[in-house]
Amino acid sequence: MSEQFLNLKEMFLRTKEAIHNFMDILTPRIENAKDDHERLYYHHIYEEEEQRLDRLSALIPKIEFFLDNDVPKTPDNTDFIRLLQDISLEKFGLHNFLEHLDLALFSFKDTEHAERLHQMRNTTDTDYQAIKGILNWLNQQFDGAANAAGSTPTDEKEGVNNNLKIEKYTTTQAQDHSYHHNLQEENKAIKRLTVGSLKEKKEVM
């Protein structure tokens, strides 16, 4: 489990830096908005990402605590379960950041920021697929405890009219191979590479 928490820590540190960069891009648009609509539009996005920075600043030390200390990682440890649920909420935060970056790409596509935003968008999409896989695995290990209320985006909810979903975010689920499944496949591959199998391969050659 330490591997998963290390991956999450690195992911959240990476997205924290990206949010700072994104806010730096948005600031001049807010300051030089041509009207109240434009100012409110970018201010709303800025404020949501600023709030997420506050959450990440509180969450990352908690992850580090569980990495550095031998504490029970069980359903009976309410602090640990609360941590899992906080991580689940940040999955939703990554989804929002992905949407915010896509919105910005419409506005900044012909500016000096376009390439940087594309890079941030691609990294965030990769991280979002990864965190979904990690949370799938954690939910399997802890009987759904890592599934906090309010952590599922509209695009991934069941029972929501498809007309209200954005296809580019629903189709990415097809790329979301279960983290647990991937680990199983990796373990199978390692087991196949036994000394015996390597000897057989050498004899054939």
C-alpha positions as CSV (number, residue, x, y, z in Angstrom):
1,M,0.0,0.0,0.0
2,S,3.0,2.3,0.5
3,E,3.5,2.4,-3.3
4,Q,0.0,3.6,-3.8
5,F,0.4,6.4,-1.2
6,L,3.7,7.4,-2.7
7,N,2.1,7.7,-6.1
8,L,-0.7,9.8,-4.6
9,K,1.8,12.1,-2.8
10,E,3.7,12.6,-6.1
11,M,0.5,13.2,-8.0
12,F,-0.8,15.8,-5.5
13,L,2.6,17.6,-5.4
14,R,2.6,17.7,-9.2
15,T,-1.0,19.0,-9.5
16,K,-0.3,21.6,-6.7
17,E,2.5,23.0,-8.8
18,A,0.3,22.9,-11.9
19,I,-2.5,24.8,-10.1
20,H,0.0,27.6,-9.2
21,N,1.1,27.9,-12.8
22,F,-2.5,27.9,-14.0
23,M,-3.5,30.6,-11.5
24,D,-0.5,32.7,-12.8
25,I,-2.0,32.4,-16.3
26,L,-5.5,33.4,-15.2
27,T,-4.5,36.4,-13.0
28,P,-3.9,38.8,-15.9
29,R,-7.2,37.8,-17.5
30,I,-9.0,38.7,-14.3
31,E,-7.1,41.9,-13.8
32,N,-7.7,43.1,-17.4
33,A,-11.1,41.6,-18.0
34,K,-13.1,43.6,-20.6
35,D,-16.4,43.3,-18.7
36,D,-17.9,41.8,-15.6
37,H,-18.8,38.5,-17.3
38,E,-15.3,37.8,-18.3
39,R,-14.0,38.8,-14.8
40,L,-16.5,36.6,-13.1
41,Y,-15.8,33.6,-15.4
42,Y,-12.1,33.5,-14.7
43,H,-12.5,34.5,-11.1
44,H,-14.8,31.5,-10.5
45,I,-12.3,29.1,-12.0
46,Y,-9.4,30.8,-10.1
47,E,-11.3,30.6,-6.8
48,E,-12.1,26.9,-7.2
49,E,-8.5,26.1,-7.8
50,E,-7.3,28.3,-4.9
51,Q,-9.7,26.4,-2.6
52,R,-8.3,23.1,-3.9
53,L,-4.8,24.3,-3.1
54,D,-5.9,24.8,0.5
55,R,-7.2,21.2,0.5
56,L,-4.1,19.8,-0.9
57,S,-1.9,21.7,1.5
58,A,-3.9,20.0,4.3
59,L,-4.0,16.6,2.6
60,I,-0.4,16.0,1.6
61,P,1.0,16.1,5.2
62,K,-1.6,13.5,6.2
63,I,-0.4,11.2,3.4
64,E,3.2,11.8,4.5
65,F,2.2,10.9,8.1
66,F,0.8,7.6,7.1
67,L,3.8,6.9,4.9
68,D,6.3,7.7,7.7
69,N,4.6,6.1,10.7
70,D,3.5,2.6,11.5
71,V,-0.1,3.2,12.1
72,P,-3.1,0.9,11.6
73,K,-4.3,1.1,8.0
74,T,-7.6,-0.6,8.8
75,P,-11.3,0.2,8.7
76,D,-11.2,0.6,12.5
77,N,-8.9,3.6,12.2
78,T,-11.2,6.5,11.6
79,D,-8.3,8.8,10.7
80,F,-7.2,6.5,8.0
81,I,-10.7,6.1,6.6
82,R,-11.1,9.9,6.6
83,L,-7.9,10.1,4.7
84,L,-9.2,7.7,2.1
85,Q,-12.3,9.8,1.7
86,D,-10.3,13.0,1.4
87,I,-8.3,11.4,-1.4
88,S,-11.5,10.4,-3.1
89,L,-12.7,14.0,-3.0
90,E,-9.4,15.1,-4.7
91,K,-10.2,12.7,-7.5
92,F,-13.1,14.9,-8.2
93,G,-10.8,17.9,-7.8
94,L,-8.6,16.5,-10.6
95,H,-11.6,16.0,-12.8
96,N,-12.5,19.7,-12.2
97,F,-9.0,20.8,-13.0
98,L,-9.1,18.8,-16.2
99,E,-12.3,20.7,-17.2
100,H,-10.8,24.0,-16.2
101,L,-7.8,23.4,-18.4
102,D,-10.0,22.5,-21.3
103,L,-12.0,25.7,-20.9
104,A,-8.8,27.7,-20.8
105,L,-7.5,26.1,-23.9
106,F,-10.5,27.6,-25.8
107,S,-9.5,31.0,-24.7
108,F,-5.7,30.7,-24.8
109,K,-5.3,28.6,-27.9
110,D,-3.6,31.3,-29.9
111,T,-1.4,32.6,-27.1
112,E,2.0,31.9,-25.7
113,H,0.3,29.9,-22.9
114,A,-1.2,27.3,-25.3
115,E,1.6,24.7,-25.2
116,R,2.0,24.9,-21.5
117,L,-1.7,24.4,-21.0
118,H,-1.7,21.4,-23.3
119,Q,1.1,19.8,-21.3
120,M,-0.7,20.5,-18.0
121,R,-3.9,19.1,-19.5
122,N,-2.2,15.9,-20.7
123,T,-0.4,15.3,-17.3
124,T,-3.7,16.0,-15.4
125,D,-5.6,13.5,-17.6
126,T,-2.9,10.8,-17.0
127,D,-3.1,11.5,-13.2
128,Y,-6.8,11.4,-13.3
129,Q,-6.9,8.0,-14.9
130,A,-4.2,6.8,-12.3
131,I,-6.1,8.1,-9.3
132,K,-9.3,6.4,-10.4
133,G,-7.4,3.1,-10.7
134,I,-5.8,3.6,-7.2
135,L,-9.2,4.3,-5.6
136,N,-10.7,1.3,-7.3
137,W,-8.0,-0.8,-5.7
138,L,-8.4,0.9,-2.3
139,N,-12.2,0.4,-2.4
140,Q,-11.6,-3.3,-3.0
141,Q,-9.3,-3.5,-0.1
142,F,-11.5,-1.5,2.3
143,D,-15.0,-2.4,1.2
144,G,-15.8,0.9,-0.5
145,A,-14.5,3.1,2.3
146,A,-12.6,5.2,-0.2
147,N,-15.7,6.3,-2.0
148,A,-16.7,9.6,-0.4
149,A,-20.1,11.2,-1.0
150,G,-19.8,13.9,-3.7
151,S,-16.6,12.4,-5.2
152,T,-18.2,11.2,-8.5
153,P,-18.4,13.7,-11.4
154,T,-21.7,14.0,-13.3
155,D,-19.9,12.5,-16.4
156,E,-19.4,9.2,-14.4
157,K,-22.7,9.0,-12.5
158,E,-25.2,6.4,-13.3
159,G,-28.8,7.5,-13.7
160,V,-27.8,10.9,-15.2
161,N,-29.2,11.9,-18.6
162,N,-26.4,11.3,-21.2
163,N,-27.2,14.7,-22.7
164,L,-25.8,16.3,-19.5
165,K,-22.5,14.5,-19.8
166,I,-19.5,15.5,-21.8
167,E,-18.4,12.7,-24.0
168,K,-14.7,13.4,-23.8
169,Y,-14.8,12.7,-20.1
170,T,-17.1,9.7,-20.2
171,T,-15.0,8.0,-22.9
172,T,-11.8,8.3,-20.8
173,Q,-13.3,5.7,-18.5
174,A,-12.5,3.1,-21.2
175,Q,-8.8,3.9,-20.6
176,D,-9.2,3.4,-16.9
177,H,-8.0,-0.2,-16.4
178,S,-8.5,-1.3,-12.8
179,Y,-5.3,-0.7,-10.8
180,H,-5.9,-4.1,-9.1
181,H,-6.2,-5.8,-12.5
182,N,-3.0,-4.2,-13.7
183,L,-1.1,-5.4,-10.6
184,Q,-2.4,-8.9,-11.2
185,E,-1.2,-8.9,-14.8
186,E,2.2,-7.6,-13.8
187,N,2.6,-10.3,-11.2
188,K,1.6,-13.0,-13.7
189,A,4.2,-11.7,-16.1
190,I,6.9,-11.8,-13.4
191,K,6.0,-15.3,-12.4
192,R,6.3,-16.4,-16.1
193,L,9.9,-15.2,-16.1
194,T,11.2,-18.0,-13.9
195,V,14.7,-19.4,-14.3
196,G,13.2,-22.5,-15.9
197,S,11.4,-20.6,-18.5
198,L,14.5,-18.5,-19.3
199,K,16.5,-21.7,-19.7
200,E,13.9,-23.1,-22.0
201,K,14.1,-19.9,-24.1
202,K,17.8,-20.2,-24.2
203,E,17.7,-23.8,-25.4
204,V,15.3,-22.9,-28.2
205,M,17.7,-20.1,-29.3
